[in-house]
Amino acid sequence: MVRYGAAVILVAAALGTALVLRHENLPHPFTSFSFAAIAISFWCAGTGPGLLALLLSYLALSDLFVPVKILDPSSESYLVIYGIFGAAVSWFGATRRRAERLLRKARESLEVRVAERTGELTAANERLQSIQAELRGEKDRLKLLLDLNNSMVSKLELRELLRVISANVRRVMQCDSVGVNLPDPETGELRLYALDFPAAKGFLREGMVRPSGSLPARVFSTGQPAAFGPRAMGNTNADVRLYEEEGLQSSCWLPLISHDRALGVLGLSRLAATPFLPNEIHFLMQVSSQVAIAVENALAYGQISELTDKLAQEKLYLEDEIRTEANFEEIVGTSPALQRVLRHVETVAPTDSTVLICGETGTGKELIARAIHNLSPRSPKTFVRLNCAALPAGLLESELFGHEKGAFTGAVAQRIGRLELADRGTLFLDEVGEIPLELQPKLLRVLQEREFERLGGTRTIRTDVRLIAATNRDLAVMVQEQKFRSDLFFRLNVFPVELPPLRERPEDIPLLVRHFAEEFSRRMNRPVETISSETMNALCHYRWPGNIRELQNVIERSVILSSGLSLNVPVAELHSHSMPAPANDTTEDKSERRTPVRSILAEVDRNQMIRALKEADGRVGGSGGAAARLGLKRTTFITRMKKLGIHPNQVSEHKMDSNDASDTSDASMVHNTPLDLTSSE
């Protein structure tokens, strides 16, 4: 209706314009005006309105301007003209509209395609951004693995290494808390060894113990990862409540496994209610494998470093022992008093009991202590000696327990104490009565608890050490005088061994003289072969206040003073201290004669061999034979038997009084067959 109404209006406008012009006597070309109306109608309104405009224009033209009849030849010409013009304009209008329609469809299609392409580009951009985010995450994760590897190479101290690892994992995994839990080497309890938690309130802290029923302990025992999210809040589990008090809403624990062995647990937590996704847990398992390798390497490095320091300290100690070691190479003597002590040694050596060796200075307390160690199951380990009287109180504590770097002025490096050096071995404390009162409780704790701390240190060190103490003082009297703690005395006095002084075992003096004479003559390259019976008697009757050490020093000096084959002992220096010798004619007759030292001791050896054969019922070899009783090889024993003219059958039948073998008069018999000292065994 609008289009047809527009056609009528256009024709009316053309007619009105023409009539106005005619009324004013002006040129009034209605035909042109009608053509314009028809053209506009066909072009804008379409064919129908154009035909209506054509018909109206024809009627107006024929009625008002050209007075002709309809269907008259003159009117037909106008109608043909109008028809041709209208058809032409209609074709052009239809073509335009078709073109517009096609253009509109093309535009709509283009808009749809643009919208689709825009959507595709938007989705592609989103995918690209997601891929870029994934790539950034992968880059960060790869960088984390690289940092872990670099940390394993550059950080060797365990706690420092784990703190660096925790900080890197927290940054990459966008967590708020990362901790590493390791079992305590002493108790086996799981502890929070390193924690990186800037927003901590103090409920979680380094060093805290994880209960056996906690989630980290469960992960450590099962070897499987575990996690909890916001839904776990309000759980009655004490460990979960601990995290709730810190404000952490989600956590994840992963086992640190290396070579099928659980080393600890890696824990991650977040303050936000963002659970750990499966892909994150999968990556964290890879991280935990790297952390496990780092932990294993750091633990191994710590053990190697500790063992290296310990070996270095042992090397220094053993070098010092070589320089200061007593010249006794074996226990020399056959006296009943000494044999009683040796039986005690054989009894207590296989045990781990504490031994207290008492005796005068120079009686060989350290030698007995070494014998106990050598006969014990701890013999493959270290025998560590410490003279408590040779060090001041402060230095004694450092030597005994060790110290950390910076523990006191001059402590420029960590030092391992004698207790650590003697771990699984034996510690010999000489002159234990000289330990200060303030240090005695610490020693008592070591004996009772088997643990101690270094000076300036906080870590408790456990040690498995057997203690052998020695003293030349009466500790019971010191306890009464309150100079020694009674509880420490009772703890040391588990198995007391009393060493007899040399004056109570004079029958061992000839053996000791031979031993020291051979040793010093070989060392000084001085061929000493004989000693006078008068000199031997003087040595046997001297009271030896310095005991074996004094005898050793006297023989050493005598070898130095001897210029010939005879041992020149400065008897005059011993004369004032010697006891009156029994006077008899036999001794006076023998005083002018020289007795070879080797001959005297050969007779002693003969008596020892006869006694050993008697005890073995004439049997030489075997575990209970005479050779084994004297600690000799069977072939060596047989050679000596032949050399001394001993027959085992005769010995087994001959009943000899045991006191004859230890009679000192046998040691002063004269023999005319000198033997080479340097060839003795």
ABEGO torsion letter per residue (X at the ends): XAAAAAAAAAAAAAAAAAAAAAAAGBBBBAAAAAAAAAAAAAAAAEAAAAAAAAAAAAAAAAAAABBBBBGBAAAAAAAAAAAAAAAAAAAAAAAAAAAAAAAAAAAAAAAAAAAAAAAAAAAAAAAAAAAAAAAAAAAAAAAAAAAAAAAAAABABAAAAAAAAAAAAAAAAGBABBBBBBBBAAAGBBBBABBBBAABAGABBBGBBBBAABAAAAAAAAGBBBBBBAAABGBABAAAAAAAAAGBABBBBBBBBBGGBBAEBBBBBBABBBBBBAAAAAAAAAAAAAAAAAAAAAAAAAAAAAAAAAAAAAAAAAAAAAAABBABABBBEABAAAAAAAAAAAAAAABABBBBBBEBBGAGAAAAAAAAAAABAAAABBBBBBBAAABBAAAAAAAAAEBBBGABBGBABBBBBAAAAABGBBBBBBGAAABBAAAAAAAAAAAAAGBBBBBGBABBBBBBBBBBBBBABBAAAAAAAGABBAAAAAAAAABBBBBBBAAABAAAAAAAAAAAAAAAAAAAGBBBABBBAAAAAAAAABAGAAEAAAAAAAAAAAAAABABABBBBBAAAAAAABBBBBBBAAAAAAAABBBBAAAAAAAAAAAAAAAAAAAAGGBABEAABAAAAAGBBAAAAAAAAAAAGBBAAAAAABBBBAAAAABAAAAABBBABBBBAAABX
